Amino acid sequence: MSFDLVLFGGTGDLAWRKLMPALFQAFRHGTLPEGGRIIGVGRDDLSCDQYRALIRSRFDNVELAKRPNDEEFTRFAALLEFVRMDLSKPDDYARLGITLEQRRADTVVMYVATAPNLFTTVCEQLAVAGLNTAKTRVVLEKPLGHDLASNRAINDTVRRVFGERQVFRIDHYLGKPAVQNLFALRFGNALFEPLWRREHIANIQITIAEELGVEKRGAFYETTGALRDMVQNHALQLLCAIGMEPPINSHADAIRDEKLKVLRSLKPWTAEALARDVIRGQYAAGTIAGTPVEAYREEVGVDPQSNTETFVALRTEISNWRWAGVPFYIRTGKRLAGRDARIVVNFRPTPHAIFNSQIDVANRLVINLQPKDGLELHLLAQGQDNRRNSQTLAPVQLDLDFDKRFGIGRVGAYERLLLDVIDGRLNLFVRSDEQEEAWRWVEPIIEHWKNDLQGPRLYAAGTWGPSAASAMIARDGYCWAEET
């Protein structure tokens, strides 16, 4: 199957940090279909050879194991071309059409890795130039809008140009091997399903923590913040994977139908809940791995008086028969104590204690997403107290490290998703009604913060965020996993 992958934003940050390395790894692994061509699009005045040289230089910033040697890159570079375009000029789309007409590939992928405000422009101009054919697929990066109204406007424009099955809205978390293992854990095994409900689960915690700050993306982050950047997409997708009912099959719409039901079942926000159950924070100066780091308001491109949140913690519930009354806690932030993405499922204690044990948390399933990929099952086992000559319970932990079991060099998220786009598989992509429902649920938080004069709570870089996040979960009688 021949394909053309047109990369709008072909000289941008996402292209050289994520997309080109992922495409090269697919090429190296032999999974990139033969007969392919990758066309970078940008405003720069570059020849194809100059573009190849630019991409080659960018690989110097990729981790060593993923860098090509000279022979590998020479073969990969034969797939690369460059087209100079001003995305607002119809004539430039006509020139792109001439380039595509040269080969008439079986599949044409339009990957729009640009600022979100250009999504509608690109799609409309593709239609004017007649480049929205039945063999065309369009990929849209996040964030898709900054609120519900802007998200709807973008989706309405895209729907006028492409059919829903031609649109691939990327959330790269869905391509992570660990998230695939989450689906396999739930729907490929009978072990946990009888326990996966309110009668047996006390609470569920979703944490996506980063040690990094905003780096050189201060100006972008000022208009985005942690709620839009992480909660509205990544965290809610993880919540859906944990909370959804088993789909009738593995087809894309069957999976996405069940995720949509979860989003529609999220407990509506009230003024009281917004004030009590949503915590926003912003990192102050602190220390990461023994190195002093500056505050968010001191980062390049950030307003010195900024109220943009770099941390969010919240409590919600899924109001249905399976989950009613079970609190779900979501927490994400930058400049935290570690890089750690995990889901912690805390099971209820036994209904009657017959052993001598002072341990509060008996059974826990930890689903590690990054940097480690695997499962931890925490149990209580019989120990021996020699001083009392009596039996007691002691915690034990069973580990399944997927990196060790399957190898660290597994297919990365973007590599997997790019191959799925080329093959036309929609399972790991977000449907428009899912996305709109997520924005609808998040929007009351955005509106509440507009009128909140307190602003974000400051927390020292290198900690787990503001103390209010711990107080929030403590009101239910629980604590975050690292506080146990």
Beta strands, then each sheet from edge to edge (+ up, - down):
strand 1: 3-8
strand 2: 36-42
strand 3: 80-84
strand 4: 107-112
strand 5: 136-140
strand 6: 167-169
strand 7: 201-209
strand 8: 278-284
strand 9: 286-288
strand 10: 291-293
strand 11: 311-317
strand 12: 327-333
strand 13: 340-347
strand 14: 364-370
strand 15: 374-385
strand 16: 390-401
strand 17: 457-460
sheet 1: 3+ 2+ 1+ 4+ 5+ 6+
sheet 2: 16+ 15- 14+ 13- 7+ 12+ 11- 8+ 17+
sheet 3: 9+ 10-
end
